[in-house]
Amino acid sequence: MQAMTPGEHPERARRPLSRALKRYLLTLVGGVVVLDAVVIGIYYQFHVSDRPLKTQQTFVAVWIAATLVFVTTMMARIRLARRRRRPF
């Protein structure tokens, strides 16, 4: 439990943390959407579909790796924020 001052409502004690969690979640979702939009734009701009199969596979592998790095970074921040909320 979080330490509260006398007369403080439990919901008010959790609000700043809830805002942080919501911000991280929206950043996660928005970041993935933006990353995908940029990569899809690059895909069509450079005509990756017309390239050799190995180039297409490499492009997709880099895309997946970039998404994975972003998602795991944001999930680590979310987990850290949730741990701050719970002492155990």
C-alpha positions as CSV (number, residue, x, y, z in Angstrom):
1,M,0.0,0.0,0.0
2,Q,1.1,3.5,-0.5
3,A,1.5,5.9,2.3
4,M,-1.3,8.4,2.5
5,T,-1.8,11.5,4.5
6,P,-4.8,11.5,6.9
7,G,-8.0,12.1,5.0
8,E,-6.5,11.4,1.6
9,H,-8.6,9.3,-0.7
10,P,-6.9,6.1,-2.0
11,E,-7.9,6.9,-5.6
12,R,-6.1,10.3,-5.4
13,A,-2.9,8.6,-4.2
14,R,-2.9,6.4,-7.3
15,R,-3.8,9.0,-9.8
16,P,-0.3,10.3,-10.7
17,L,0.9,6.8,-11.3
18,S,-2.2,5.9,-13.3
19,R,-1.5,8.9,-15.5
20,A,2.1,7.7,-16.0
21,L,0.9,4.2,-16.9
22,K,-1.6,5.6,-19.4
23,R,1.0,7.8,-20.9
24,Y,3.4,4.9,-21.3
25,L,0.7,2.8,-22.9
26,L,-0.3,5.5,-25.3
27,T,3.3,6.1,-26.2
28,L,3.7,2.3,-26.8
29,V,0.7,2.1,-29.1
30,G,1.4,5.4,-30.8
31,G,5.0,4.6,-31.3
32,V,4.2,1.2,-32.9
33,V,1.7,2.9,-35.2
34,V,4.2,5.6,-36.2
35,L,7.0,3.1,-36.7
36,D,4.8,0.9,-38.9
37,A,3.6,3.9,-40.9
38,V,7.2,5.0,-41.5
39,V,8.4,1.5,-42.5
40,I,5.5,0.9,-44.8
41,G,6.2,4.3,-46.4
42,I,9.9,3.2,-46.9
43,Y,8.7,-0.1,-48.3
44,Y,6.7,1.5,-51.0
45,Q,9.1,4.4,-51.6
46,F,12.0,2.1,-52.3
47,H,9.9,-0.6,-54.1
48,V,11.0,-3.3,-51.8
49,S,8.4,-5.7,-53.3
50,D,10.4,-5.5,-56.6
51,R,13.7,-6.4,-54.9
52,P,15.1,-9.9,-54.6
53,L,13.5,-12.2,-52.0
54,K,16.5,-12.0,-49.7
55,T,16.3,-8.2,-49.6
56,Q,12.6,-8.4,-48.8
57,Q,13.3,-10.9,-46.0
58,T,16.1,-8.7,-44.6
59,F,13.8,-5.6,-44.7
60,V,11.1,-7.5,-42.8
61,A,13.6,-8.8,-40.3
62,V,14.9,-5.3,-39.6
63,W,11.3,-4.0,-39.2
64,I,10.5,-6.8,-36.7
65,A,13.7,-6.2,-34.8
66,A,13.0,-2.4,-34.6
67,T,9.5,-3.1,-33.4
68,L,10.7,-5.6,-30.8
69,V,13.3,-3.2,-29.4
70,F,10.7,-0.4,-29.1
71,V,8.0,-2.6,-27.5
72,T,10.4,-4.3,-25.0
73,T,11.8,-0.9,-24.0
74,M,8.3,0.5,-23.4
75,M,7.1,-2.6,-21.6
76,A,10.1,-2.4,-19.3
77,R,9.1,1.2,-18.4
78,I,5.5,0.1,-17.8
79,R,6.7,-2.7,-15.6
80,L,8.9,-0.4,-13.6
81,A,6.0,2.1,-13.2
82,R,3.8,-0.7,-12.0
83,R,6.4,-1.9,-9.5
84,R,6.6,1.6,-8.0
85,R,2.8,1.3,-7.4
86,R,3.1,-1.9,-5.5
87,P,5.6,-2.4,-2.8
88,F,5.7,-6.2,-3.2
